Amino acid sequence: MDLEIREQLFIVGGATSGFGRAICLQLVSEGASVIAVARGEEKLQQLQQIASNQIQYICGDITNEEVHQRIATLLGNRKLHGIVINAGGPPAKTVMETTIEDWDGAYFSLLRWKILFIQRFLPSLIQNRYGRILFIESATVKQPLENLVLSNSLRAAVVGLVKTLSQEVALSGVTLNVLAPGSHNTPAIDRIYKKKSEQSGIPFDQVKTNAIQQIPVGFLGEAAHFASLALWLLSPHSNFITGQTITVDGGAVKGIMG
């Protein structure tokens, strides 16, 4: 299938690891250009070397407003076609382990910066009468996981934001959707297994094995497969899908709306 994104331009957060890197690589393979954003200079340079004529990068924390300005400067007057809103999550904690500072930090890392980022870049998409905005969140927005109260709570707020905004701009040609990954073979999943291991005294590897056995399909997802769905949602083919939260979790969410 031709995704019709050749020569289109995308901003991708968390671009050097996990889902972000996989999405970058597949965008480039489809002939698109990417402004890759991540904190590690060396990994960004390695990513750029894969397709130096298609990848530019900003080294910095995407949750920081100063980085938003640097992205806008690099973008300049070029037409932007899509944005992948993606960054790391907060620490794994129970409710009673959290402090109010943890909650303040989760608000900043999971919600606040996304509002600012969208408010900065959405107007140009609306002006161009076309755009795709894709949020990478978590399956916990549909079925909360133990020890992840910060993520469970603040990512649900992001879904509310996306649903509301998608309605407000529905006639503009801009769509907003959420991909909600479950357990995938990426570095982010290890923090959950580590926390469970510390609580239970069960070795890390056994905790991971036990968790995989709870996934109906019997295995962890792969970032490359996840990215293939992300690319379709970032393409013109998805023009009738907006305001949706799509779970990618191997069947782990039990609800009928999962």
N, C-alpha and C positions, 0 to 999 in steps of 0.2 A: 504493500500500500504506500502510495506517495502521500506523506503527511503535509505537503505543501508549506513547509516551513523553511525551505532553502532561502538563504540570504536574509532571513528574519533575525531580529536581535533580542536577546533575553538577558535578564539579570538573574543570577543564581546564587543564593546564599548557601553557606556551608559546603562550598564547592570542592573541597579537597578530600572529603571522606564520605563513606556511606552513600546515602541516597543522593546527596548533592553532587558528588563526583560522578556517580552513575548517570545522572540526568545530563550533566555537562557533556560527558563523552558521547551520549546518544544524540544530543542536540548537534554536536559537531559532526557526527557521522551522517546526519541528515542535511548537512550543508548550512546549518544556522551558525550565527555568531553569538558569543557569550561574553558577558562581563562577569567574571567569577570573583566571588567575595569570600574570603576566609582569613583566619588569623595567622596561618603559617606561611611565611615567605618562600621557604624552600619547596614546600609541596605545591604552592601556586606556580612557581617557576617550572617545576616538573610537569604540571598539568599544561601549562602554556606551550611547552616544547612539543606536546603531542600534535598541536595544530596552531602554530604561532600566528598564522594569518587569520584565525577565527576566534582566538581566545585572548582577551585582555583581562587584567585582574586588578583588584584593589585588595591590599593586605590590611586587614583591620577587623575589628569587632562590629558586625553588622547591627548590633543592638545600639551602637553609639551614633548619635546624630551627626557628629563630625564626619563619620564614614559615609553617611547618607549624602552629605554635601560633596564629598569626593567622588562618589558614584555619579551624582548629577553632573559634576564638572566633566568627568570622563565621557559620559553619555553625550553631552553637548546638545546639538540640534538634531541628532540622528533620531529616526523613528524607532520607538521602542514597541515591541510586539508582545512581550510577556515577562512575567516575574515569577520566580520560585521563592516563596517566603519560607526559609528553612534555617534553623539554628539549633544548638544543643538544648538539652533540658535541664531542669533543676535537680538537686540531689535527691536520692531516694530516702524518704523518711515517712514515719507514721505521723498521725495528727499530733500526738502528745510529744513527739520528739522535736517538732518544729518550734521555732521562735518567730516572733512578729517580724524580725529581720529577714527570716527565710521567706515569709510571705511577701514582704516588700521586694525582695530580690526576684522572686518568681513573677511578680507583676511586671517588673522591668524586663526580665529575660523572656517572658512568654507572651505578653500582651502589649505593653505600652509602646515598645519600639515598632511593633507591627502597625499600630495605628498611625504613628508618625510617618513611617515609610510609605504606607498607602496614600496618606494625605499629600505627600510630596509628589509621588509618581503617577497616581491615578488620573489627575487632570489631563496629562498629555495623552493618555490612552483614550479618554473620553473625547478629547479634541480630534483625535484621529479616527474616531468611530470604530475602533477595533482594539482588543487587548485580551490577554489571558493571564489571570492571576491565580496561582496555585499555592495553597498553604500545605506544608507537610507537618502534620500534627501527630496524633497517636490514636490507636483503637481504644484507648482509655476514655475517649470522649463518649463512647457508646457503652463501654463496660469497664468501670474503674478497676485498677489493679491494686493489690495490697502494696504498702510502702511507697506509693507514688501519689500521695494526697496533693502535693503542690502541682504536679502535672495534671492529675485528674481534674482539679478545680479550674486552673487558669486556662488550660487548653479548651475546656468547655466554653469558656468566655469567648475565645477566639471563634469558635463555631457560631456562637450567637452574633458576633460581629460580621462574619462572612455572610451569614444568611440575611441579615438586615441590609447590608450594603449591596448584596446582589440584587435585592428587590429595588433598591433606590436607583441603581444604574442599569436596570435590565434593558432599557430601550437604547442604550448607548453603543451596543456592540461589544461591550466588555463583560466577560464572564469571570466569576470567582467561585472556586471550588476548594474543597479540602480532601486531601488524601490522608487516610488514617491507618498507618501501618501497625500491624501487630509484630510478633517476634520475627526479626530478620537477622541474617548473619552479618551484622554490622557491629562496630565497636560500641555503639550506644547501649546495646542490650546487656552487655556484661555488667554494668553498674547495678542492674536489677538482680542478676544472679549473685553478685558479690554481697549485696545487702541481705538476701535470703540466706546465704551461706553463713554470714555473721550472726544472724538471728537464731538459726537452727543448729549450728555446729556441724552441718552436713558439708562435706567437701564441695568446692565450687563446681568441679566437673560433674558430680552426681546431681547437684541442684540443676545444672544445665540439662542433663539427660532427662531428669524428671519433668522439667518444664516442656521439653520437646515432645515428650510422650503425651502431654495434655493437648497438643495441637492436633485437631482432627485429621489433617492430611499427613501428620507424622514427621514433618521436617520443618526447618527454618526457611523463611523466604529468602530470596536473593535480591540484592539491590538492583541488579540489571533487569530482572523481571519487573520489579516495581517501577523502574524508570520507563519501561516501555509503555505502561499505562499513563504515566505522567506526561510523556511526550504527546500521546493522543489528546489528552486534556489540554495541552498547550497549543494544539493545532486548530486550524479552521474547522476540522471535522466535528469538533465538540460544541458547535455553536448553539445547540439546543439544550445544553446541560449547564446549569448555573445554580449556585446556592446549595450544592450537594456535598455531603460528607460520605465518601466512599471508603469502606473498610477493606484493607488488604491484609488478611490475617490468617489465612489457612483454615477458616471456619471457626476460629476460637470464640468470637462473639456469639452468644447464644440467642439473643433477641431476634425476633422476626424482622426487625428493621435494621439488622446488622449488615 
